Amino acid sequence: MKYAIVTGGARGLGLGIVNALLKEKVVERIAVVDKNLAPAPAALADKVEGFTADVTDEKQVHAAIEEITARFGANPDVLCNNAGGGERAWFESGRQTVWDSVETWRRYVDLNLNSVYIVTREVAPRMREGGAICNTSSIAGMLPSPVLAAYAAAKAGVISYTKTLALQLGPNKIRVNAVAPGLIYTKVWENLGAALGGGDANARATFEATVRNLVPLGREQTADDIGRSVAWLCSDKAINVTGQVIAVDGGIVLGPPTLRRE
Ligand SMILES: NC(=O)c1ccc[n+]([C@@H]2O[C@H](COP(=O)([O-])OP(=O)(O)OC[C@H]3O[C@@H](n4cnc5c(N)ncnc54)[C@H](O)[C@@H]3O)[C@@H](O)[C@H]2O)c1
């Protein structure tokens, strides 16, 4: 029985990844590792099991992976390092100024980059040949912006580490890729939209304005969009794809057009 480990799979993009991995039959069962577990949707309940751990804490991660491998089998087939983002207080603290506290910078990097190392170090040596890893980076790791410096640096780090890992694990026939999601209205954007827009009431409007300004295809992205791309990267359809980053962003990383027709 093939199984996947998905971090941050309890909601948002992680739940989209869980759904797609099962729908596309990439794996038959999924172990979700999350700090705040929620019951899996009823249709998935017999295929998905939750394990509580903070992905920034190596002891908690070790205990969760030991438990998962004892219950699901010694050799995981797929790992999706998806947990990440930021907290409302971190977004608020960086709203007015370039300079965040060192503590906030560290927490962004811990959650978004160090966690990928901590979980992969625990899982990859146990994976079987033919396995696949997909890391959730962000368009923030590909394009500079004047806000979210630490988040962007950490997500760029995820891209770099994805490529290094692809080389390191290639001889074991394990593929490693990343997705760079664009703009998806999850809890992260509820908080970020409120911080950038000056309150909860403005969160959705701030998000929609950002979509209008940045997305060449003119529409927001969804957790299902990200899930389908991750499922493809983790499936045998992508058997010769490794070390790649796929932006699922409606074209944002193309950047603003330089020449326009009048
Ligand atoms: N929403 C977007 O527009 C967007 C864009 C680009 C990248 N991303 C990335 O996508 C990933 C998922 O984000 P989302 O938008 O679904 O956010 P979300 O907040 O809805 O979901 C994040 C999940 O991760 C879990 N989590 C958070 N910290 C954790 C920790 N320390 N240990 C274990 N689990 C933890 C949460 O409990 C939650 O279930 C993140 O890596 C985020 O940076 C999101």
The ligand as an ORCA input file, in Angstrom:
! r2SCAN-3c Opt
* xyz 0 1
  N      -2.245     30.914      0.653
  C      -1.394     31.386     -0.251
  O      -1.724     32.308     -1.031
  C      -0.011     30.803     -0.345
  C       0.799     31.272     -1.391
  C       2.079     30.747     -1.522
  C       2.535     29.775     -0.643
  N       1.721     29.351      0.368
  C       2.258     28.311      1.246
  O       1.366     27.223      1.257
  C       1.519     26.491      2.471
  C       0.159     26.269      3.095
  O      -0.404     27.531      3.393
  P      -1.976     27.781      3.488
  O      -2.240     29.027      2.739
  O      -2.712     26.542      3.177
  O      -2.070     28.154      5.046
  P      -3.034     27.633      6.215
  O      -2.667     28.476      7.380
  O      -4.456     27.572      5.769
  O      -2.554     26.133      6.461
  C      -1.319     25.861      7.055
  C      -1.405     24.522      7.769
  O      -0.103     24.268      8.340
  C      -0.262     23.979      9.721
  N       0.910     24.459     10.442
  C       1.282     25.756     10.618
  N       2.395     25.813     11.368
  C       2.729     24.528     11.676
  C       3.769     23.937     12.432
  N       4.718     24.674     13.054
  N       3.803     22.588     12.538
  C       2.855     21.822     11.937
  N       1.843     22.328     11.204
  C       1.787     23.666     11.094
  C      -1.526     24.710     10.154
  O      -2.076     24.155     11.336
  C      -2.415     24.538      8.924
  O      -3.140     23.319      8.954
  C       2.486     27.318      3.329
  O       3.781     26.787      3.199
  C       2.402     28.690      2.702
  O       3.557     29.453      2.938
  C       0.457     29.838      0.525
*
